[in-house]
Amino acid sequence: MAYIYPAKLSPRQKMWFIASVVAALLIGGFGILFEPDRPSHAGNQFTVNMSIQQIAPKLDVTGKGLARELALPLDTPKKKPLNELGISQEQLDHAATHILSHYSTGLKYYLFAAIVLFGLVYLTRLGRPDNANISEREIWYPRIPYITCLLAAVIVCGFVLGKSPNPMEGTVKVFKSTVGLYPSVTDKLLALAFFVILAIIGNKLICGWACPFGALQELLYSLPILRTIKRWKVSFRLINTIRGGLFLVMLLFLFGIVGGRKGFVIYHYLNPFNLFILDFDHWLILVTVIVFLILAFSIYRPFCYLICPFGFISWIAEKVSLTRVKVDHGKCTDCGACINACPSQAAKDIVSGKLFGADCFSCARCLNVCPHDAIRYGFVFSKTSCETPQKQSASEKESALI
């Protein structure tokens, strides 16, 4: 049925498609044009005869940041040579390599924006052909554009361009900078604001379409295996409690309220984005990657729902998103088609009007299954047939169907 979809697009939609692709390519092109040279610190540029004060500025971290990477207390004397602090050359090389792996390539910001832009246009303008009626809903929102964006996110934004930047680190680095591990809090806030704005413009599109590890989980879940297990959906209240609790625990350790040592970041040991540079400097990171990729075959986006701090923040930001899945309660008959199609509890919570429901990753699975055309993806403030103030009573629905 997917081959019918292009023919059903109206001339206006074809123009939208061309414009969105051109715009995405231009954004990516600007990213390449303005990409700064990546710093290189090869060879023996750093030696243990040097002090933290001499090395830290060249790695774009503070003295406290380098001390943390070297497993030293944050208040370690910064002017002493590292060999006098008991640091070996091997430890220094490992710390420098790890810090440099966090170097944020500016190109990825442009590519994230390009993918989100295309996803937004696809969901609001292209997925539902103007010339297709409700009886042809099976051709709406074909998966190919979505899968293509997911593959681009994994391959280009992940393995080609490396782990940084990404939404998870964008969140954690803000808090790390407040305890002195990075020179500028403002820079880290701007990076986080970029991701939050993308999450608000399109309902978690940065997570659902552009995040490399999120995309990898989505691709694994989309494989047509373990269908019986996939029918079981994990309680959102439970997993969100774990995710929010872990975020709180991170803050308690980071600020030294628990453990008595500032600068300890638990997410460092649970960072799956290290997969994209194949650097597993702690065994827990490798375990995290393996466990969550295995779980992704049967559970929808387990890392996003259970661990990711940006997933938690964007879940809150989602409540003010400008575009989202909307339900026309005047047409809805509670048939459950969208709820069954949804891989999480998001559709169920959207239909029931729950304010703080499960995260919706804008995967579009629910948008072509409703037999009554009661669900669409659109701008919150647009006046469409999918906006009615109150849900009809059962008797009103019955009368409408007669």
C-alpha positions, 0 to 999 in steps of 0.5 A: 500500500505504501507505493500508493502514498506518493500518488495521493499527495496533493500538489501543495503537499509535494511542494511541502515535501520538496521545501522540507527536504531542501531546507533540511539539506541547507541546514546540514550544509550550513552546519558543515560550512560553520563547523570549527576544527576539532581540537587535537591533543595527540602524542605527549602534549600532556605529561605528569610533570605538568599541573592541573592548572596547565592542562585543564584550559587546553581541554576546555574544563576547569581544574575541578573537572580535570581533578574529577577525571583523575579521580582526585578530590575537587579541592586538590592543589591545582599547581602541583605537578601530577606526578607529585599527586600520584598520577601516572602517565597512563591515567593522564592519557586516559583522562584526556582522551575521555574529556576529548570524547565529550567534545561537541561537534557543532554540525550535530546541532544542525543535523538535529534541527534538520531531522526535527524540521523534516519530522515536524513537516511530515507529521503535520503536513505530509503524512496524511494525503489530502486526496485520501479519505478515511477508507484509505487510512492504511496508506497514511503515515508510511514508515519509510520517512520515519525509518530513514530519519532514524537510520540517519540519526544512528549512522550520521549523528551517532557513529560518524560524528560521535557521542557529543553533543546529545540530549542526555549529556546536554542535561547532565553538563548543566549540573556538572558546570554548576559545581565547577566541572566546566568553565561556563554554565551559560554555554551548557544552559544554551545547549540544553535550551536548544534540545528543550526548544526542539522538544517543545516545537515538535512533541519530543521530536528530538527524542523520537526522531533525532537522538541516536540512541533513542533511534537505535532503540526504536529501530530494534523495537520495530523489528517484527519479532517478539510480538506477543511480549510487545503487547505487554506495556510497562507501567508508566507510573513505575518507570517514571518514578524510577527515572525521576528518582534517579535524576534526584539521586544524581543531584544528591551525589553531584552536589555532595549531599550524599557521599560527601564528595562533590562532582560524582556523576552516576550517569557517567556509568550509565551513558549508552552514547559511549557506544558511538565511539566504542569507548567503554571506560567502565564495565557498567557502561558496556553492561548498560548498552548491552542490557538496554539494547536487548530490552529494546527488542521487546520493551519500547525505548527502555533507556528513554523511559527508565534512565535518561535525564533529558527524557524526564525533562522533555516529559515535563516540557512536552506539556507545553509542546506546540504540536502533538497528537490530538483527539476529537472526543466528539468522534472518539468511540473508545474503540481502543484502536490507537491504544493498541497501536501505541507501543507505550501508554501514551495514547491511552493517556492522551485519549483519557485527557491525562495531564501528566501521561506517558511520554509520546515520542511522535512515532505516528503509529496511532495516526492511521488506525482510528476508524472514525478519524478522531486522531490527528497530529497538529498544532495545539492552537490550530482550529481543527476538527480534532479540537472539542472542549469536552468528551461526549457522553456515551448516549451522545456518541450513540446518537451520533452513530445512528 
